[in-house]
Amino acid sequence: MSEHEAGSSEPSELRKRAEVALQNRPPITLDTPAEEIDQLVHELRTHQIELEMQNEELRRAQEELAESQHDYADLYDFAPVGYVTLSDKGLIMKSNLIFPEMLGKERRSLANVRFSQFIVDDNQNEYYQFRRDLLDSRERKFCDLRMHKEGDDPFWVRLNGAVVQTAEDTEIQLRLAIIDITDRKRAEEELGRGKVTAEAANVA
């Protein structure tokens, strides 16, 4: 049910309840005692105040929800790492601003594109195994692999993934955080080369 449908059903339900309540009351006539009329007017005024208070609470809740959604959008879009939402088929459904920047792409060009096409050929198997493990276990997983960047050399990333269910429980989605670890990988490679050189020197 949409928000509009949910909102429009509440006044209708209140109206039905009010009509039932009126039907259970004796009709007001010229012979109705003044005390009884005063009591009815008092009840109507009380009910009106209750409705106004409920409307004010609903308005505040809607404002807080809108503010929360705005804060979430800011955190998502301007996070220092890439974020993407994938379908269970591996298609990009949503991304933040950082991820297309990492690829040297425009965000609109990524919609409904296979995430795997940005992964270098040598790491396709790692990605396939990573995605399969996520879907099978439904637990958080990570893997390191290289991705293409438009007009530049491939770069190393760590994928942190989780499986989520949609609100309607009708489909599965994958949420990935993409962290650039190129500098760390280069440092590890240099450290490895230095170790090999040192060992060779000791042998000589």
Sequence and secondary structure as in RCSB ss.txt:
>XXXX:A:sequence
MSEHEAGSSEPSELRKRAEVALQNRPPITLDTPAEEIDQLVHELRTHQIELEMQNEELRRAQEELAESQHDYADL
YDFAPVGYVTLSDKGLIMKSNLIFPEMLGKERRSLANVRFSQFIVDDNQNEYYQFRRDLLDSRERKFCDLRMHKE
GDDPFWVRLNGAVVQTAEDTEIQLRLAIIDITDRKRAEEELGRGKVTAEAANVA
>XXXX:A:secstr
  HHHHHHHHHHHHHHHHHHHHHTS    TTS HHHHHHHHHHHHHHHHHHHHHHHHHHHHHHHHHHHHHHHHHH
HHT SSEEEEEETTSBEEEE SHHHHHHT  GGGGTT BGGGGB GGGHHHHHHHHHHHHHH S EEEEEEEEET
TEEEEEEEEEEEEEE TTSS EEEEEEEEE HHHHHHHHHHHHHHHHHHHHHH 
